[in-house]
């Protein structure tokens, strides 16, 4: 297993690093206005104004969650309320509203796996082995954009399992086609 170095960015959380570019333009423009010779102040004011406009655009666009790709997901394995061993084989499948199978998560998307509300895995494949402690657990899977933003509506599903101990990873099962 590898450590997860990402997080879920819910809609309305803001643009993050993208906002630094227009913020830098605002800063440079303000510095020109404050410290450059008189002839350059108009240029500095224009730069600062463009930076402020860029910040507004970036924050408005980033606050809008991306539209759903139009499919629903389900956990094929493990079955709901199953008794399983760790590592748990987790296989996620997807279908369109008319029932056609879809590759999950799909291009530009990732699957984020949560065990009891804590993100434990992120992947671009639909089948994984997940190490889970003994006992009952809620396994939630969510499809996110590759930059970790939630879709609107959220694409997720949850199954409950009971881990009885350790064992070998079961053979992967393919989603029905």
C-alpha distance (Angstrom), angle and dihedral (degrees) to the residues before:
residue distance angle dihedral
X1 . . .
X2 3.76 . .
X3 3.77 129.6 .
X4 3.78 116.6 -101.0
X5 3.78 110.5 -122.7
X6 3.79 97.2 179.8
X7 3.74 139.7 77.6
X8 3.77 139.1 -155.6
X9 3.79 115.4 -98.2
X10 3.77 108.7 -154.3
X11 3.78 120.5 -152.6
X12 3.78 114.8 -80.3
X13 3.80 94.4 28.5
X14 3.78 93.7 115.6
X15 3.75 136.8 -113.6
X16 3.79 101.8 -72.1
X17 3.79 115.2 -163.6
X18 3.81 94.5 3.7
X19 3.81 89.2 72.6
X20 3.80 92.2 61.3
X21 3.82 93.0 77.1
X22 3.82 97.1 60.2
X23 3.82 89.5 36.4
X24 3.80 88.2 56.5
X25 3.81 90.0 50.2
X26 3.83 89.4 52.4
X27 3.80 90.4 50.2
X28 3.82 93.9 48.4
X29 3.81 91.4 46.6
X30 3.80 91.5 49.9
X31 3.80 90.8 48.1
X32 3.81 90.8 51.6
X33 3.82 90.7 49.7
X34 3.79 92.1 48.6
X35 3.78 103.0 39.2
X36 3.82 111.5 17.6
X37 3.80 124.2 91.6
X38 3.78 116.1 -81.7
X39 3.83 94.2 -98.8
X40 3.82 91.8 63.0
X41 3.81 98.3 49.8
X42 3.81 93.9 90.8
X43 3.82 89.4 53.1
X44 3.82 90.2 49.2
X45 3.80 91.2 49.7
X46 3.81 90.2 51.0
X47 3.80 91.5 49.9
X48 3.79 91.8 48.7
X49 3.82 90.5 49.1
X50 3.80 92.0 49.9
X51 3.80 89.6 49.5
X52 3.80 92.3 51.6
X53 3.82 90.0 49.0
X54 3.81 89.1 49.6
X55 3.80 91.4 51.5
X56 3.80 90.8 52.0
X57 3.81 92.4 49.4
X58 3.82 93.6 45.9
X59 3.81 92.8 49.3
X60 3.80 93.8 46.8
X61 3.81 93.0 48.7
X62 3.81 94.2 43.7
X63 3.79 92.3 49.4
X64 3.80 90.5 60.2
X65 3.79 111.2 85.2
X66 3.80 116.2 -134.0
X67 3.79 116.7 -101.4
X68 3.79 117.4 -101.5
X69 3.82 114.8 -95.8
X70 3.80 88.4 -126.1
X71 3.76 104.9 -105.7
X72 3.79 138.5 101.5
X73 3.79 125.5 -136.2
X74 3.77 132.5 -143.6
X75 3.78 134.7 -179.2
X76 3.81 110.2 -112.5
X77 3.81 93.4 -177.0
X78 2.94 132.0 59.1
X79 3.78 100.2 34.7
X80 3.83 116.2 -130.0
X81 3.82 112.9 -81.0
X82 3.82 91.2 4.8
X83 3.79 123.7 155.4
X84 3.80 106.1 -125.9
X85 3.80 141.5 167.6
X86 3.78 127.0 -122.2
X87 2.96 128.0 -74.5
X88 3.80 87.9 53.0
X89 3.79 115.6 -148.4
X90 3.80 106.2 -131.1
X91 3.81 116.9 -168.4
X92 3.80 119.6 178.1
X93 3.81 123.2 -164.0
X94 3.80 131.5 -173.2
X95 3.79 136.8 -156.2
X96 3.77 136.0 -176.3
X97 3.82 119.1 -120.5
X98 3.83 89.7 -92.5
X99 3.83 91.1 53.9
X100 3.81 99.8 -103.6
X101 3.82 113.2 145.9
X102 3.81 118.3 -112.5
X103 3.79 130.7 -165.3
X104 3.78 108.2 -108.8
X105 2.95 133.1 -113.0
X106 3.82 89.5 5.5
X107 3.79 132.8 -161.8
X108 3.80 115.6 -31.6
X109 3.82 91.9 12.4
X110 3.79 139.2 98.4
X111 3.79 135.9 -160.2
X112 3.77 115.0 -125.0
X113 3.82 116.6 -160.3
X114 3.80 121.6 -156.1
X115 3.80 124.3 -168.8
X116 3.80 111.3 -160.3
X117 3.81 90.6 -18.6
X118 3.82 96.2 -49.4
X119 3.79 120.0 111.6
X120 3.79 108.1 -121.6
X121 3.79 106.8 161.2
X122 3.77 141.5 22.5
X123 3.78 121.5 -168.5
X124 3.78 146.1 161.5
X125 3.82 92.5 -144.3
X126 3.78 129.5 78.2
X127 3.82 99.1 -131.4
X128 3.82 127.4 58.2
X129 3.75 143.5 160.1
X130 3.81 109.2 -126.9
X131 3.80 122.8 -167.9
X132 3.82 109.9 -135.1
X133 3.82 130.8 174.5
X134 3.81 122.1 -117.4
X135 3.78 118.0 -79.7
X136 3.79 139.3 48.3
X137 3.80 117.5 -33.2
X138 3.79 141.5 176.8
X139 3.82 111.1 -133.7
X140 3.80 112.6 -161.6
X141 3.79 123.7 -174.9
X142 3.80 123.7 -166.9
X143 3.80 132.4 -177.0
X144 3.81 112.9 -134.2
X145 3.78 135.9 176.0
X146 3.80 114.3 -97.2
X147 3.83 87.7 -100.8
X148 3.84 89.1 56.5
X149 3.82 99.5 -105.8
X150 3.79 121.6 145.8
X151 3.78 119.5 -120.0
X152 3.79 123.1 -124.3
X153 2.93 108.4 -95.6
X154 3.80 96.4 29.4
X155 3.83 114.2 -114.0
X156 3.79 107.1 -142.8
X157 3.77 145.1 124.4
X158 3.80 135.6 -168.1
X159 3.81 133.8 -150.8
X160 3.77 128.6 -176.2
X161 3.80 119.9 -137.6
X162 3.78 138.9 172.4
X163 3.80 115.6 -135.7
X164 3.80 109.5 -149.4
X165 3.81 99.4 -176.9
X166 3.76 142.9 -61.4
X167 3.75 128.6 -44.1
X168 3.77 143.8 139.9
X169 3.79 120.1 -56.0
X170 3.81 107.8 -98.2
X171 3.80 118.4 -121.1
X172 3.80 113.1 -86.0
X173 3.78 117.5 -100.1
X174 3.79 119.6 -147.0
X175 3.78 122.2 -131.9
X176 3.82 114.2 -105.9
X177 3.81 114.6 -94.2
